[in-house]
Amino acid sequence: MDKWEYLVVRTFGGVVMTANGIEVGEMSGGQPMGEMLYEFLEARGPEGWEVVGMAGVREGSEIVLKRPFIEEEE
């Protein structure tokens, strides 16, 4: 059976604000500051992540990515 790991990203104004609940963007003067969603997704593709879902949430979006989970050998 396949195992997956997930990455949940929240955006505001096209800027990534959180990734798996960890703040990666910030608000400055009422404007979101940080990595643009397109750049964030472009960087995740080579790491094996793919978008599997998206929903609009309070002035932004929530995007779900997944990739195969690889257990590290000890």
C-alpha positions, 0 to 999 in steps of 0.5 A: 500500500502506498504511503503519502506525505502532505503539505498544506499551504495557505496563501493571501494575495498570491503570497504563501503565508503558511506551510503545514501551519508554519508561518513563512510569509508576513503582513506588512502595512496590510500587504502580504510579503513573502514568496509568491505562490508560483515560485513556491510551487515551482520549487516544490515540483523537483522535490516530488510534490504535486498539487492534489487539491485547492479551496478558497478560504477567507481572502486566500486559498488553501492548497494541498500537495502530496508526494510518496512517503519514503521511509529512511533506512537506519 
